[in-house]
Amino acid sequence: MNRVDLGVNIDHIAVLREARRVNDPVIIDALPICKSAGANQITIHLREDRRHIHDEDAKLIIEQSILPVNLECAMSEDIIDFVCKHRPHRATIVPEKRQEVTTEGGLAVSKEFDRLKEIIKRLHYAEVEVSLFIDPHPDELLASKEAGTDWVEFHTGRYANIYAMLYSNISRTRYAIDDLRLTRKELESLLKEELGNLDNLAQHAQGLHMQVAAGHGLNYQNVSNIVQIEAIKELNIGQSIIARSVYSGLYQAVVDMKELLQR
Ligand code: PXP
């Protein structure tokens, strides 16, 4: 059966731990549970402020995970040094702002082109696969290809936000669409447009021999439209899975999401 791979972003387990600054929950306990529930990848974000995942967590997760580890990170020198030293399966370069609650937009690839190209070279030399987290925009896609990335991950925050405005009032992010005066019809047409754009760009990326992932703001309600986009091969999902796991347990939350990822 054709399916989309699932990267489970386990940062929020560390968020809970940091709320009390004790080693509970133990983050690496999530690894065998995600694996046995059918996850295809473990995703973590080593932020510059180390607000959830710490260096020690990242080291242990890379060492002990049977699943490939996708380490999200900013373009900062010390983090890239860390990645080259500890060599996760993949590094996903993301933009990072100190004040943000989560990654609120894609990389400015054209603007940061030379630096990114150099970083990608270094990561490839360390035999780490590279992904760039970008907004679904043709210029960013072409610049990503030129910079030499293996993967692009499309930021689905705008899609998730439009969806939430149409169908629910939960999980609304502050990303991109804030105009609450839009009519239902206008929102429906924006949603269609956004999905069409993601589909076209995913096909374009595939045509340029890049692999395509997507993520941000995806949940049990809104994920199915994204799953229909054939060229998207992987989704990285955190918040909604960890939120559900509070009530259902992590195993069941991953199984439930995996079920939605069959096409
Ligand atoms: N992909 C990337 C690159 C991200 O930065 C994030 C957020 O950490 C996610 C996926 C997962 O987003 P969410 O927690 O909204 O599912």
Residues whose N, C-alpha, C, O or C-beta is under 5 A from the ligand:
A	BS01	PXP	N9 E72 V94 T103 F133 G215 H216 G217 L218 N236 I237 G238 Q239 S240
